[in-house]
């Protein structure tokens, strides 16, 4: 007994992308979304980078401004005050030396008064340095200034004793005290030298910091220009790619299929239908038109045959 034949001639439906000669591909909607996502990601990355660089640039500018302001308002003020302190120390020595030499004769007796004036001016300048250093948190400068203040009384008093000895008893008495005054003067000068060196070192560090910040600011500005150029080039590249994509993937196929449709309307079925192999919406439309061509051609042939048989 023959086995029943379960095979049929009915064509088994196949998925759209599985048809013979049809390339499986992404849909136009998928490609469009992909382009939008890539463009958005590139834009976010570019804007984030630009924002970070701008923030860094603004920070560098602020640092330059703050450092320059500190140099002008603090460091240069301290340098000027220390120079005043040094000048007043020299003037104290000068006036005491002068009155020691003249012994206050012939009306040249203002040496002690002028020395006292400069001593008070020295203390006033030193107090200003201490106040500024304390307000700015410059502990080492404040300590060195207090040290210079601490050795000044010995310097001043030894100079006064020497000058009075010269005035009262002449060189024989004054010369014996000159060594003590020289030692006190050396100690005072050393204290001021240490203070000046400390302030100058800080000022140089501030200057170098401002210089580096300025260089960083210029570098960040150059980088901003580079990022801007990259953004512009990237934007142009995206526009070119989008134009090419629209032209090749959408506009050109639609124009071709429109031409085929117009030919079919004119009952010209010999025009080839392109893009049937695509796996997206354009391919589906092309295959539908190709099927329509066959059906329309058969219908026209049947109509002609009916007309001829009449």
C-alpha positions as CSV (number, residue, x, y, z in Angstrom):
1,X,0.0,0.0,0.0
2,X,1.5,3.3,-1.0
3,X,2.2,5.8,1.6
4,X,0.2,8.9,1.4
5,X,2.1,11.9,0.0
6,X,1.9,14.6,2.6
7,X,3.8,17.1,0.4
8,X,1.9,19.9,-1.1
9,X,2.7,22.4,-3.8
10,X,1.7,25.3,-1.6
11,X,4.5,27.7,-1.1
12,X,5.6,28.1,2.4
13,X,5.6,31.8,3.4
14,X,9.0,33.2,4.1
15,X,10.0,36.2,6.2
16,X,10.5,39.4,4.3
17,X,14.2,39.4,4.8
18,X,14.6,35.7,3.9
19,X,13.4,36.0,0.3
20,X,15.9,34.9,-2.4
21,X,18.1,37.8,-3.4
22,X,17.0,40.1,-0.6
23,X,19.7,41.3,1.7
24,X,18.7,41.5,5.3
25,X,19.2,45.0,6.6
26,X,18.2,47.6,9.0
27,X,15.1,49.7,8.5
28,X,15.3,53.4,7.6
29,X,13.8,54.2,10.9
30,X,16.5,52.3,12.7
31,X,19.2,54.0,10.7
32,X,17.7,57.4,11.4
33,X,17.5,56.7,15.1
34,X,21.1,55.5,15.0
35,X,22.3,58.7,13.3
36,X,20.3,60.8,15.8
37,X,21.8,59.0,18.8
38,X,25.4,59.2,17.4
39,X,24.9,62.9,16.7
40,X,23.5,63.5,20.2
41,X,26.4,61.6,21.8
42,X,29.0,63.5,19.8
43,X,27.3,66.8,20.7
44,X,27.1,66.0,24.4
45,X,30.8,64.9,24.4
46,X,31.9,68.0,22.5
47,X,29.9,70.4,24.7
48,X,31.0,68.6,27.9
49,X,34.7,68.9,26.8
50,X,34.2,72.6,25.9
51,X,32.5,73.3,29.2
52,X,35.3,71.6,31.2
53,X,37.9,73.6,29.2
54,X,36.0,76.9,29.7
55,X,35.7,76.2,33.4
56,X,39.4,75.4,33.7
57,X,40.2,78.6,31.7
58,X,38.1,80.7,34.0
59,X,39.8,79.1,37.0
60,X,43.2,80.0,35.6
61,X,42.1,83.5,34.9
62,X,40.8,83.9,38.4
63,X,44.0,82.5,39.8
64,X,46.0,85.0,37.7
65,X,43.8,87.8,38.9
66,X,44.0,86.8,42.5
67,X,47.7,86.3,42.4
68,X,48.3,89.6,40.7
69,X,46.1,91.3,43.3
70,X,48.0,89.6,46.1
71,X,51.3,90.7,44.7
72,X,50.1,94.3,44.4
73,X,48.1,94.6,47.7
74,X,50.2,92.4,50.0
75,X,53.7,91.4,48.7
76,X,54.6,94.8,47.3
77,X,53.2,96.5,50.4
78,X,55.3,94.3,52.6
79,X,58.4,94.9,50.5
80,X,57.9,98.6,50.8
81,X,57.4,98.5,54.5
82,X,60.5,96.4,55.1
83,X,62.5,98.9,53.0
84,X,61.1,101.7,55.2
85,X,62.2,99.7,58.3
86,X,65.7,99.3,56.9
87,X,65.8,103.0,56.0
88,X,64.8,104.1,59.6
89,X,67.4,101.8,61.1
90,X,70.1,103.4,58.9
91,X,68.8,106.9,59.8
92,X,68.9,106.1,63.5
93,X,72.6,105.1,63.1
94,X,73.3,108.2,60.9
95,X,71.8,110.7,63.3
96,X,73.5,109.2,66.4
97,X,76.8,109.0,64.5
98,X,76.4,112.7,63.5
99,X,75.7,114.0,67.0
100,X,78.6,111.8,68.3
101,X,80.9,113.5,65.9
102,X,79.6,117.1,66.6
103,X,79.0,116.5,70.3
104,X,75.9,118.7,69.9
105,X,78.0,121.8,69.4
106,X,77.3,124.8,67.2
107,X,73.5,124.1,67.2
108,X,74.0,120.6,65.9
109,X,72.1,119.0,68.8
110,X,69.0,117.5,67.0
111,X,70.5,114.1,66.6
112,X,68.8,112.5,69.5
113,X,65.4,113.9,68.4
114,X,65.7,112.8,64.8
115,X,67.0,109.3,66.0
116,X,63.9,109.0,68.2
117,X,61.6,110.0,65.3
118,X,63.1,107.3,63.1
119,X,62.9,104.8,65.9
120,X,59.2,105.4,66.2
121,X,58.8,105.3,62.4
122,X,60.6,101.9,62.4
123,X,58.2,100.5,65.0
124,X,55.2,101.8,63.1
125,X,56.3,100.2,59.9
126,X,57.1,96.9,61.7
127,X,53.7,97.0,63.4
128,X,52.0,97.3,59.9
129,X,54.0,94.3,58.7
130,X,52.9,92.3,61.7
131,X,49.2,93.3,61.1
132,X,49.3,92.5,57.4
133,X,51.1,89.2,57.9
134,X,48.7,88.2,60.6
135,X,45.6,89.0,58.5
136,X,47.0,87.0,55.6
137,X,48.1,84.0,57.6
138,X,51.8,84.6,56.9
139,X,53.1,83.2,60.2
140,X,56.8,83.1,59.2
141,X,56.8,86.7,58.1
142,X,55.0,87.7,61.2
143,X,57.6,85.9,63.4
144,X,60.6,87.3,61.6
145,X,59.1,90.8,61.9
146,X,58.6,90.4,65.6
147,X,62.2,89.2,65.8
148,X,63.4,92.4,64.1
149,X,61.3,94.4,66.6
150,X,62.7,92.4,69.5
151,X,66.4,93.2,68.6
152,X,65.7,96.9,67.8
153,X,65.6,98.1,71.5
154,X,69.1,96.8,72.1
155,X,70.3,98.4,68.8
156,X,68.7,101.7,69.7
157,X,69.7,101.8,73.4
158,X,73.3,100.9,72.6
159,X,73.5,103.7,70.0
160,X,72.0,106.2,72.4
161,X,74.6,105.2,75.1
162,X,77.4,105.5,72.6
163,X,76.3,108.9,71.4
164,X,75.8,110.3,74.9
165,X,79.3,109.1,75.9
166,X,80.7,110.9,72.9
167,X,78.8,114.1,73.7
168,X,79.7,114.0,77.4
169,X,83.3,112.7,77.5
170,X,84.4,112.7,73.8
171,X,86.1,109.8,71.9
172,X,87.8,108.4,74.9
173,X,84.5,107.4,76.4
174,X,82.5,106.9,73.2
175,X,85.0,104.6,71.4
176,X,84.7,102.0,74.2
177,X,81.0,101.6,73.4
178,X,81.3,101.5,69.6
179,X,81.9,97.7,69.6
180,X,78.6,97.0,71.4
181,X,76.7,99.3,69.0
182,X,78.3,97.6,66.0
183,X,77.3,94.2,67.3
184,X,73.7,95.4,67.9
185,X,73.7,97.0,64.4
186,X,74.9,93.7,62.8
187,X,72.1,91.8,64.7
188,X,69.5,94.3,63.5
189,X,70.7,94.1,59.9
190,X,70.7,90.3,60.0
191,X,67.1,90.3,61.3
192,X,66.0,92.6,58.5
193,X,68.0,90.6,55.9
194,X,66.2,87.4,57.0
195,X,62.8,89.2,56.8
196,X,63.6,90.6,53.4
197,X,64.7,87.2,52.0
198,X,61.6,85.6,53.3
199,X,59.3,88.2,51.7
200,X,61.3,88.1,48.5
201,X,61.0,84.3,48.3
202,X,57.3,84.5,48.8
203,X,57.0,87.2,46.2
204,X,59.0,85.1,43.7
205,X,56.8,82.1,44.3
206,X,53.7,84.2,43.8
207,X,55.2,85.5,40.6
208,X,56.0,82.0,39.3
209,X,52.5,80.9,40.3
210,X,50.9,83.8,38.4
211,X,53.2,83.1,35.4
212,X,52.2,79.4,35.4
213,X,48.6,80.2,35.7
214,X,48.9,82.7,32.8
215,X,50.6,80.0,30.7
216,X,47.9,77.5,31.6
217,X,45.3,80.1,30.7
218,X,46.8,80.7,27.3
219,X,47.1,76.9,26.8
220,X,43.5,76.4,27.7
221,X,42.4,79.1,25.3
222,X,44.4,77.4,22.5
223,X,42.6,74.1,23.5
224,X,39.3,75.9,23.4
225,X,40.0,77.0,19.9
226,X,41.0,73.5,19.0
227,X,37.8,72.0,20.5
228,X,35.8,74.6,18.7
229,X,37.5,73.6,15.4
230,X,36.8,69.9,16.1
231,X,33.2,70.7,16.9
232,X,32.9,72.7,13.6
233,X,34.6,70.0,11.6
234,X,32.5,67.3,13.3
235,X,29.3,69.2,12.6
236,X,30.2,69.6,8.9
237,X,31.1,65.9,8.7
238,X,27.7,65.0,10.2
239,X,25.9,67.2,7.7
240,X,27.9,65.8,4.8
241,X,27.2,62.2,6.0
242,X,23.5,63.0,6.6
243,X,23.2,64.5,3.1
244,X,24.9,61.5,1.5
245,X,22.8,59.1,3.5
246,X,19.6,60.9,2.5
247,X,20.7,61.1,-1.1
248,X,21.8,57.5,-1.5
249,X,19.4,55.7,0.9
250,X,16.2,57.7,0.4
251,X,16.0,60.4,-2.2
252,X,17.7,58.5,-5.1
253,X,15.7,55.3,-4.6
254,X,12.4,57.2,-4.2
255,X,13.0,59.1,-7.4
256,X,13.8,55.8,-9.2
257,X,10.7,54.1,-7.9
258,X,8.7,57.2,-8.8
259,X,9.9,56.9,-12.3
260,X,8.9,53.2,-12.4
261,X,5.5,54.1,-11.1
262,X,5.0,56.7,-13.8
263,X,6.1,54.1,-16.4
264,X,3.6,51.6,-15.1
265,X,0.9,54.2,-15.3
266,X,1.8,54.6,-18.9
267,X,1.5,50.8,-19.3
268,X,5.3,50.5,-19.9
269,X,6.2,47.4,-17.9
270,X,9.6,46.8,-19.4
271,X,11.3,49.2,-17.0
272,X,13.4,47.4,-14.4
273,X,12.5,47.9,-10.7
274,X,15.7,48.6,-8.8
275,X,16.5,48.2,-5.1
276,X,14.5,45.0,-4.7
277,X,17.4,43.4,-2.9
278,X,17.3,45.9,0.0
279,X,16.0,44.7,3.3
280,X,14.4,48.0,4.4
281,X,11.3,49.9,3.5
282,X,12.7,50.9,0.2
283,X,13.3,47.3,-0.7
284,X,9.8,46.3,0.4
285,X,8.3,49.1,-1.8
286,X,10.4,48.0,-4.8
287,X,9.4,44.4,-4.4
288,X,5.7,45.4,-4.2
289,X,6.1,47.5,-7.4
290,X,7.8,44.5,-9.1
291,X,4.9,42.3,-8.1
292,X,2.4,44.9,-9.3
293,X,4.2,45.1,-12.6
294,X,3.7,41.4,-13.2
295,X,0.1,41.5,-12.2
296,X,-0.6,44.6,-14.3
297,X,1.2,43.2,-17.3
298,X,-0.8,39.9,-17.1
299,X,-4.0,41.9,-16.7
300,X,-3.2,44.0,-19.8
301,X,-2.4,40.9,-21.9
302,X,-5.6,39.3,-20.8
303,X,-7.5,42.4,-21.7
304,X,-5.9,42.6,-25.2
305,X,-6.7,38.9,-25.8
306,X,-10.3,39.5,-24.9
307,X,-10.5,42.5,-27.2
308,X,-8.9,40.6,-30.1
309,X,-11.4,37.7,-29.7
310,X,-14.3,39.9,-30.1
